[in-house]
């Protein structure tokens, strides 16, 4: 089982629509249920400035996605944030590690990013373990950060700093 990571293409819109239509995926992200495939097509045709979207493939099928956003403000250009999702059937198979490893490599070696930061729900143990594996640390917690399944959930703010 080899996982490959590549840049996202416009033709990936349907697969990303499928990925983010999974209740287990939108439940642990800020995505809403019932995503629109046309919106994914638009996102891929017109990406946000200073963003990089990657997909993970397993046997030719898209099984995960990560979007990296480098900050554009002059005093925060050394910072990047990201969001990611992995198909539930592929959890625990290294997909998240492959995507996050590629993002860290881009930040450390190509984008001059010294700080990566993210937000993760406090009860998402698998994601917390993945982020810690890559050197992220909890820097704070926001109570009632977002609504999920009709309930308010807390979120950790995590960061990874590479001092040069």
N, C-alpha and C positions, 0 to 999 in steps of 0.2 A: 504494500500500500504506500504509494508515493504521493505526497501532497505537493502541488506546484502552486506558486503564487505569481500572479501577473497583474498588470494594470487593467482596470475595468474598461470594457468597450461598450459602445451604444447597443450592440447586439445582445448584451447581457441583461437588458432591462427585464425581460420576462422571467429570467432565473432569479433576479433580485426581488422582483415582485413576489415570486413564490417563497423565497427565503423569509422576507419580512411579513408574509401573510400567516406565518406559523404562530399560533398563540404563545408558545414558549419563547419565541424570539421577541415579539412586540411587548410581551409582558415584562421582560427584563431590559428593555430599551425605552426611549421616549417616543418610539414610533406608535402610531395609532392603528387599531384594527382596520381592515378593509382598505389596504393601500391601493392606489391607482397605478396601473402599469404605465399610463401616459406620463404620470409624474416622474416615474423612474427614467423613462426615455428622455424627458426634459432635463433632469438632473445630469444624465450622462452626456447629453449634447452640449449643455452649458454648465460645466462644473463651476463651483464657487472659486473665486480667486484664491490662489495659494493653497489649494486642496489637492489631495492625491487619493484616488480610490483604487483599492486593491481587491482582488478576489482570490479565493483559495479553491483549487480544483482537486477533486479526487476521482480518478478514473474518468476524467474529462467533464465531470459534472461540477457546477458551482455549488460549493457546500459552505462557504463563508465569505464575508465581505467586511472590509475595514475602510473607513474614510478618515484620512489624516488632514487636519486643518492647521496650517501654520498661521500664527497671528500676524495681522497686517499693520497694527499700530507700531509706530517707529520704536517705541520703547519696549515692545513685547515681541519683536520679531524672532527672538531666541526661544520662543515658546510654541509648542504644538499641542493640540488636543485631538482626540479621536473618538469615534464610535464604531462598534463592530457587532456583527451577528453571525451565529453559526447554526446550521440546520440541527435541530434536536437529535436526529438520527446519527449525527456525527460528533456529538459531545464526547469528550474523553479520548478522542482519536488523534489529537495533535493539531487540529485545524486552527484553533485559537493561537497556539504557540507559533505556528508557521506565519500567520498573519501579523501577530504582534512582533515577532522576530524581524520580519521584513520592515515593519514600520520603524522599529528601533534602529535598524541598520541604516535606513534612509535618514533618520534624524541625526544619528551620530556621525555618519560618514559623508553625507551629501548636502544636507540642508542647514548645517551649522546650528541645529537646535540643541540647546543646553538644558531645557526643561520640558518634559512631557507631563501633561496633567489630564485627569479624567474624573468622571463622576460615576459611581456604581452603587446600586442599592445595597444596603447593609446586609441583606439576607441572601445575596447572590454569592454563596461560598465558593463555587467553582471559579467564577470570575475573579474574586478576591485572591484566590490561590494563584491563578494565572498571572495577575498583575504583580503580586509579591515575587513570583518566580523571576520576573524581569526587573526587579529592583524598585518597584513602586511602593511607597509608604503612605499610610493614612495620615492626612494632614489636618483633617477636621471632619465633622459630621453635621449635616443639616437635617433637623427633624422636619417631618411633613414636607419632604422635598417634592414629591409628585403623587398623583393619584394612580392607583393600579387596582383593577378589579373592584372599584368602588371604595377602596381604603387608602388612606394616606400612608406612604412609605418613606422611610428615612434613607439618606444616601451619604456615603463617604466621599470625600474629595481626596484623591490620591495624586501624588507627584513622584517623578523620577528626575533627579538632577544629575547632570554630567558636568562636572567642573573642569574647565580647560584652562 
